[in-house]
Amino acid sequence: MTAAARMDLSACPKVAALYRLQYEEVQKSWVLLYPEGMVKLNASAGEIMSRLDGQRPVSEIIARLERDFNTGNLSEDVLDFLAIAQNQGWVKA
């Protein structure tokens, strides 16, 4: 499997059509459901994925995460995760 190119900060990613993102109260985590099963996301991945609506650019998603979690310098981590998620087919830009 080849690595996906980094997503541009102006891209407006969304969860791919094959997947449905939902919060599972029993597991206390975000999951991606698809016909063959489920992917349980860690807390960081869930926070990023829950903000992908196809309307907001990556730059805004990063800014909101930094604001919501009162931190900075999340760009590299978010872009790295989005590259993985895109490579897995979970996300479309």
Backbone as a printed PyTorch tensor [residue, N CA C, xyz], in Angstrom:
tensor([[[  0.8450,  -1.1740,   0.0000],
         [  0.0000,   0.0000,   0.0000],
         [  0.8890,   1.2350,   0.0000]],

        [[  0.6080,   2.1510,  -0.8920],
         [  1.4210,   3.3550,  -0.9650],
         [  0.8230,   4.4540,  -0.1020]],

        [[  1.6770,   5.3280,   0.3860],
         [  1.2180,   6.4190,   1.2280],
         [  0.4950,   7.4590,   0.3820]],

        [[ -0.5740,   7.9950,   0.9330],
         [ -1.3150,   9.0540,   0.2460],
         [ -0.5580,  10.3630,   0.3750]],

        [[ -0.7070,  11.1970,  -0.6130],
         [ -0.1030,  12.5260,  -0.5390],
         [ -0.8020,  13.3160,   0.5500]],

        [[ -0.0680,  14.2400,   1.1220],
         [ -0.6570,  15.0940,   2.1430],
         [ -1.8020,  15.9020,   1.5590]],

        [[ -2.8300,  16.0410,   2.3410],
         [ -3.9920,  16.8000,   1.9290],
         [ -3.6690,  18.2920,   2.0040]],

        [[ -4.1450,  19.0310,   1.0460],
         [ -3.9550,  20.4750,   1.0220],
         [ -4.7990,  21.1170,   2.1300]],

        [[ -4.2860,  22.1830,   2.7280],
         [ -5.0010,  22.8660,   3.8100],
         [ -6.3230,  23.4710,   3.3550]],

        [[ -6.4870,  23.6820,   2.0480],
         [ -7.7400,  24.2510,   1.5440],
         [ -8.7660,  23.1780,   1.1700]],

        [[ -8.3600,  21.9010,   1.2080],
         [ -9.2770,  20.8070,   0.8940],
         [-10.3760,  20.7250,   1.9490]],

        [[-11.5460,  20.3000,   1.5300],
         [-12.6970,  20.1480,   2.4320],
         [-13.0570,  18.6630,   2.4990]],

        [[-12.3640,  17.8990,   3.3130],
         [-12.5650,  16.4460,   3.3420],
         [-13.8740,  16.0430,   4.0060]],

        [[-14.3030,  14.8330,   3.6540],
         [-15.4910,  14.2570,   4.2680],
         [-15.2850,  12.7540,   4.4050]],

        [[-16.1140,  12.1420,   5.2240],
         [-16.0630,  10.6940,   5.3950],
         [-16.5260,  10.0680,   4.0810]],

        [[-15.7850,   9.0820,   3.6130],
         [-16.1060,   8.4110,   2.3490],
         [-17.4910,   7.7650,   2.4130]],

        [[-18.1340,   7.6930,   1.2740],
         [-19.5200,   7.2110,   1.1810],
         [-19.7170,   5.7960,   1.7320]],

        [[-18.7180,   4.9490,   1.6200],
         [-18.8330,   3.5650,   2.0900],
         [-18.9170,   3.4680,   3.6170]],

        [[-18.5010,   4.5200,   4.3100],
         [-18.4060,   4.5030,   5.7710],
         [-19.4420,   5.4020,   6.4160]],

        [[-19.8140,   5.0450,   7.6420],
         [-20.6770,   5.9020,   8.4560],
         [-19.9920,   6.0920,   9.8030]],

        [[-19.7840,   7.3430,  10.1680],
         [-19.1550,   7.6790,  11.4320],
         [-20.2360,   7.8620,  12.4830]],

        [[-20.0620,   7.2180,  13.6160],
         [-21.0010,   7.4430,  14.7120],
         [-20.3030,   7.2330,  16.0470]],

        [[-20.8640,   7.8870,  17.0680],
         [-20.3310,   7.7360,  18.4200],
         [-21.0410,   6.5630,  19.0740]],

        [[-20.2650,   5.6220,  19.5890],
         [-20.8130,   4.4530,  20.2690],
         [-20.7050,   4.6860,  21.7710]],

        [[-21.8310,   4.9540,  22.3860],
         [-21.8590,   5.2490,  23.8270],
         [-21.3120,   4.0770,  24.6490]],

        [[-21.6680,   2.8540,  24.2700],
         [-21.2140,   1.6690,  25.0060],
         [-19.6870,   1.5960,  25.0280]],

        [[-19.0620,   1.9040,  23.8890],
         [-17.6050,   1.8440,  23.7900],
         [-16.9370,   3.1680,  24.1570]],

        [[-17.7520,   4.2140,  24.3190],
         [-17.2290,   5.5560,  24.6360],
         [-16.2000,   5.9990,  23.6040]],

        [[-16.5270,   5.7450,  22.3180],
         [-15.5960,   6.1270,  21.2560],
         [-16.3390,   6.2880,  19.9310]],

        [[-15.6630,   6.9610,  19.0040],
         [-16.1460,   7.0840,  17.6410],
         [-15.7680,   5.8180,  16.8870]],

        [[-16.6780,   5.3880,  16.0190],
         [-16.4190,   4.2270,  15.1820],
         [-16.7990,   4.5470,  13.7420]],

        [[-16.1410,   3.8810,  12.8230],
         [-16.4950,   3.9290,  11.4110],
         [-17.1490,   2.5990,  11.0750]],

        [[-18.3870,   2.6520,  10.6500],
         [-19.1020,   1.4440,  10.2630],
         [-19.0440,   1.3030,   8.7530]],

        [[-18.9020,   0.0830,   8.2930],
         [-18.9000,  -0.2110,   6.8600],
         [-19.4750,  -1.6100,   6.6830]],

        [[-19.8510,  -1.9950,   5.4640],
         [-20.5560,  -3.2660,   5.2750],
         [-19.8660,  -4.4860,   5.8900]],

        [[-18.5470,  -4.5330,   5.8710],
         [-17.8390,  -5.7070,   6.3790],
         [-17.4820,  -5.6210,   7.8600]],

        [[-17.7620,  -4.5050,   8.5160],
         [-17.3940,  -4.4160,   9.9150],
         [-17.3620,  -3.0140,  10.4730]],

        [[-16.3860,  -2.8060,  11.3520],
         [-16.2960,  -1.5650,  12.0910],
         [-14.8400,  -1.2730,  12.4210]],

        [[-14.4950,   0.0130,  12.4250],
         [-13.1750,   0.4690,  12.8620],
         [-13.3900,   1.3360,  14.0850]],

        [[-12.8110,   0.9470,  15.2080],
         [-12.8870,   1.7590,  16.4200],
         [-11.7480,   2.7680,  16.3670]],

        [[-12.0880,   4.0420,  16.4530],
         [-11.0950,   5.1090,  16.3620],
         [-10.6160,   5.5090,  17.7450]],

        [[ -9.3390,   5.8910,  17.8460],
         [ -8.8750,   6.4180,  19.1190],
         [ -9.4520,   7.8230,  19.2830]],

        [[ -9.2720,   8.4180,  20.4430],
         [ -9.8950,   9.7050,  20.7530],
         [ -9.4950,  10.8000,  19.7690]],

        [[ -8.2210,  10.8900,  19.4410],
         [ -7.7550,  11.9310,  18.5150],
         [ -8.3550,  11.7480,  17.1260]],

        [[ -8.3210,  10.5290,  16.6270],
         [ -8.8790,  10.2420,  15.3080],
         [-10.3720,  10.5510,  15.2730]],

        [[-11.0720,  10.1960,  16.3350],
         [-12.5040,  10.4800,  16.4120],
         [-12.7940,  11.9680,  16.3900]],

        [[-11.9910,  12.7420,  17.1000],
         [-12.1870,  14.1960,  17.1220],
         [-11.9670,  14.7990,  15.7380]],

        [[-10.9720,  14.3030,  15.0320],
         [-10.7120,  14.8120,  13.6780],
         [-11.8430,  14.3820,  12.7390]],

        [[-12.1450,  13.0990,  12.7230],
         [-13.1620,  12.5750,  11.8040],
         [-14.5310,  13.2130,  12.0340]],

        [[-14.8620,  13.4990,  13.2790],
         [-16.1830,  14.0710,  13.5740],
         [-16.3410,  15.4790,  13.0170]],

        [[-15.2490,  16.1100,  12.6330],
         [-15.2930,  17.4680,  12.0980],
         [-15.2600,  17.5140,  10.5680]],

        [[-15.1450,  16.3700,   9.9340],
         [-15.0590,  16.3220,   8.4690],
         [-16.4640,  16.3330,   7.8720]],

        [[-16.8700,  17.4800,   7.3690],
         [-18.2220,  17.6080,   6.8310],
         [-18.2640,  17.9290,   5.3400]],

        [[-17.0990,  18.0030,   4.7000],
         [-17.0660,  18.3330,   3.2900],
         [-17.2690,  19.8130,   3.0090]],

        [[-17.4520,  20.6060,   4.0410],
         [-17.6840,  22.0410,   3.9110],
         [-16.5220,  22.8720,   4.4450]],

        [[-15.9020,  22.3960,   5.5170],
         [-14.8190,  23.1400,   6.1640],
         [-13.4660,  22.6990,   5.6290]],

        [[-12.5960,  23.6610,   5.3520],
         [-11.2430,  23.2990,   4.9160],
         [-10.4190,  22.7460,   6.0770]],

        [[ -9.4150,  21.9900,   5.7260],
         [ -8.5240,  21.4040,   6.7270],
         [ -7.9690,  22.4810,   7.6580]],

        [[ -7.6180,  23.6350,   7.1170],
         [ -7.0630,  24.7100,   7.9480],
         [ -8.0340,  25.1190,   9.0490]],

        [[ -9.3290,  25.1750,   8.7420],
         [-10.3370,  25.5370,   9.7470],
         [-10.5150,  24.4110,  10.7630]],

        [[-10.4860,  23.1800,  10.3040],
         [-10.6070,  22.0320,  11.2110],
         [ -9.4680,  22.0580,  12.2210]],

        [[ -8.2590,  22.3030,  11.7520],
         [ -7.0960,  22.3870,  12.6480],
         [ -7.2790,  23.5270,  13.6380]],

        [[ -7.6880,  24.6910,  13.1630],
         [ -7.8830,  25.8500,  14.0420],
         [ -8.9310,  25.5550,  15.1150]],

        [[-10.0060,  24.8950,  14.7340],
         [-11.0560,  24.5610,  15.7130],
         [-10.5640,  23.5380,  16.7410]],

        [[ -9.8070,  22.5580,  16.2880],
         [ -9.2430,  21.5860,  17.2340],
         [ -8.3110,  22.2800,  18.2230]],

        [[ -7.4620,  23.1570,  17.7220],
         [ -6.5390,  23.8790,  18.5970],
         [ -7.3010,  24.7430,  19.5970]],

        [[ -8.3740,  25.3700,  19.1390],
         [ -9.1980,  26.1850,  20.0410],
         [ -9.9280,  25.3080,  21.0530]],

        [[-10.5970,  24.2630,  20.5840],
         [-11.3990,  23.4070,  21.4630],
         [-10.5660,  22.7060,  22.5300]],

        [[ -9.3100,  22.4000,  22.2000],
         [ -8.4540,  21.6840,  23.1420],
         [ -7.3700,  22.5700,  23.7420]],

        [[ -7.4850,  23.8760,  23.4890],
         [ -6.5790,  24.8590,  24.0720],
         [ -5.1140,  24.4600,  23.9050]],

        [[ -4.7610,  24.1840,  22.6510],
         [ -3.3950,  23.7860,  22.3350],
         [ -3.0240,  24.3480,  20.9680]],

        [[ -1.7900,  24.1570,  20.5860],
         [ -1.3320,  24.6270,  19.2830],
         [ -0.5120,  23.5670,  18.5890]],

        [[ -0.0430,  23.8980,  17.4000],
         [  0.8560,  23.0330,  16.6380],
         [  0.2770,  21.6550,  16.3200]],

        [[ -1.0140,  21.6060,  15.9800],
         [ -1.6330,  20.3290,  15.6330],
         [ -1.5800,  20.0220,  14.1390]],

        [[ -1.1110,  20.9590,  13.3400],
         [ -1.1340,  20.7860,  11.8860],
         [ -0.4970,  19.4840,  11.4310]],

        [[  0.7140,  19.2110,  11.8770],
         [  1.4220,  18.0010,  11.4300],
         [  0.6590,  16.7360,  11.8040]],

        [[  0.1700,  16.6820,  13.0470],
         [ -0.5610,  15.4930,  13.4960],
         [ -1.8440,  15.2930,  12.7060]],

        [[ -2.5940,  16.3720,  12.4870],
         [ -3.8510,  16.2650,  11.7420],
         [ -3.5730,  15.8660,  10.2950]],

        [[ -2.5970,  16.4970,   9.6720],
         [ -2.2630,  16.1580,   8.2830],
         [ -1.7580,  14.7250,   8.1570]],

        [[ -0.9680,  14.2730,   9.1330],
         [ -0.4960,  12.8820,   9.1220],
         [ -1.6760,  11.9160,   9.2200]],

        [[ -2.6020,  12.1950,  10.1550],
         [ -3.7680,  11.3280,  10.2980],
         [ -4.6170,  11.3300,   9.0280]],

        [[ -4.8500,  12.5070,   8.4570],
         [ -5.6660,  12.5800,   7.2420],
         [ -5.0330,  11.8080,   6.0830]],

        [[ -3.7130,  11.8060,   6.0020],
         [ -3.0350,  11.0190,   4.9650],
         [ -3.2970,   9.5350,   5.1780]],

        [[ -3.2250,   9.0850,   6.4160],
         [ -3.5060,   7.6780,   6.7390],
         [ -4.9630,   7.3550,   6.4310]],

        [[ -5.8760,   8.2200,   6.8840],
         [ -7.3070,   7.9880,   6.6760],
         [ -7.6490,   7.9630,   5.1840]],

        [[ -7.0110,   8.8330,   4.4180],
         [ -7.2390,   8.8620,   2.9810],
         [ -6.6920,   7.5870,   2.3350]],

        [[ -5.5270,   7.1560,   2.7760],
         [ -4.9200,   5.9290,   2.2630],
         [ -5.7820,   4.7010,   2.5800]],

        [[ -6.4510,   4.7200,   3.7330],
         [ -7.3340,   3.6200,   4.1310],
         [ -8.6790,   3.6650,   3.3890]],

        [[ -8.9490,   4.8070,   2.7420],
         [-10.2120,   4.9590,   2.0320],
         [-11.3350,   5.5000,   2.9010]],

        [[-11.0170,   5.9120,   4.1230],
         [-12.0280,   6.4350,   5.0400],
         [-12.4550,   7.8410,   4.6900]],

        [[-11.5640,   8.6050,   4.0580],
         [-11.7820,  10.0320,   3.8270],
         [-11.5950,  10.3530,   2.3500]],

        [[-12.4370,  11.2430,   1.8650],
         [-12.3250,  11.7600,   0.4960],
         [-12.1830,  13.2790,   0.5780]],

        [[-11.2720,  13.8160,  -0.2130],
         [-11.0730,  15.2760,  -0.2230],
         [-11.9100,  15.9010,  -1.3120]]])
